[in-house]
Structures are given as structure tokens and as C-alpha cells.
């Protein structure tokens, strides 16, 4: 898809978007405009790195989206 086609589609979508979508798009563009700085705080970045390291070392388990959905449905049914 060409840049012009993408721009046209984005403009059309923005014109029809609700406030929640506009807020998300605005925040995303602000992050991009500020030099692609992370939207996470330093503390959050450290926590993500810590968990990633633990996961790669086999110390913690991850879950697939399907597993998470199943667990949520079970908890809601209780």
C-alpha cells in the first residue's frame, strides 16, 4: 500500500473514531514525536527486563493467550 493510500485511510478512520481511539492515537504520536522514547518508566523497564530474564532462565512460566482466556473464564464462572 502506498503512503498516500495509508494516509487517506488513516484520515478517514480518525474522522470516524471515538474519543478513546483518538486519545490512544494521540498518545502514540506524542511518543513517536518525542524520539520514540519508551512509554514505560525506568522502574517498569527494569521489571520487564527482570521478568524476561527469569522467563528465559526457566524460572517463571508464560501463558498463551488461549490459556489466559481459559483461566479468566474459569475465574469468572466461580
Phi, psi and omega in degrees: 000139182282162178300320180297317179295318178297314180300317180298314180295319180296315179300317180296316180296316180299319180298332183258356187285152175275176184299323180297316179295317179300320179297315180297314180297317179300314180296319178299315179294324177295319177297315179298316182296331181274015175094028179059029176296150180296146176273357177270147174287167178301320179297318178294319178298318178297319179295318178298315179297317179299314181292322178297316179296316178297319179297313181296331179276357179080014182278335177228157182254144174257167180233145175284164178299321179298316179296319180296314180300318180298315180296321179295315180299321178296317180294322179290331181282343181291000000 
